[in-house]
Amino acid sequence: MRTEADKTDLHNVVTYGLVFALGLVVSILALEIGFHLVKRDQFERKVVAVAPAELLALQAAQQGVLQQGVRWVDGNAGLVGMPIETAMDAVVRRHGGDGE
């Protein structure tokens, strides 16, 4: 005959086991999400936000060319380079600025 101490409450064991398993799964998911957020932040801060030196040099060279104003691109072909605002003003002056 079983005594009161030998009886195991199966309902409580299953309930505690499920609660523990659910808590473990939620904790693992929270850690994974946190890890991926930190990883993405680190990637953006260290890789995406930092411009390569070659890109910075190219941009500086292009800005230097743009600040020259009107310049010959190909003198034999009669091609000139100029900032877009200057070109738009020249077109307006040439065509009278009447909007037609």
Secondary structure as the mmCIF struct_conf table of DSSP 4:
data_model
#
loop_
_struct_conf.conf_type_id
_struct_conf.id
_struct_conf.beg_label_comp_id
_struct_conf.beg_label_asym_id
_struct_conf.beg_label_seq_id
_struct_conf.end_label_comp_id
_struct_conf.end_label_asym_id
_struct_conf.end_label_seq_id
TURN_TY1_P TURN_TY1_P1 GLU A 4 ASP A 6
HELX_RH_AL_P HELX_RH_AL_P1 LEU A 10 PHE A 43
HELX_RH_PI_P HELX_RH_PI_P1 GLU A 44 VAL A 48
BEND BEND1 ALA A 49 VAL A 50
HELX_LH_PP_P HELX_LH_PP_P1 ALA A 51 PRO A 52
HELX_RH_AL_P HELX_RH_AL_P2 ALA A 53 LEU A 66
TURN_TY1_P TURN_TY1_P2 GLN A 67 GLN A 68
BEND BEND2 VAL A 70 VAL A 70
STRN STRN1 ARG A 71 ASP A 74
TURN_TY1_P TURN_TY1_P3 GLY A 75 GLY A 78
STRN STRN2 LEU A 79 GLY A 81
HELX_RH_AL_P HELX_RH_AL_P3 ILE A 84 HIS A 95
TURN_TY1_P TURN_TY1_P4 GLY A 96 GLY A 97
BEND BEND3 ASP A 98 ASP A 98
#
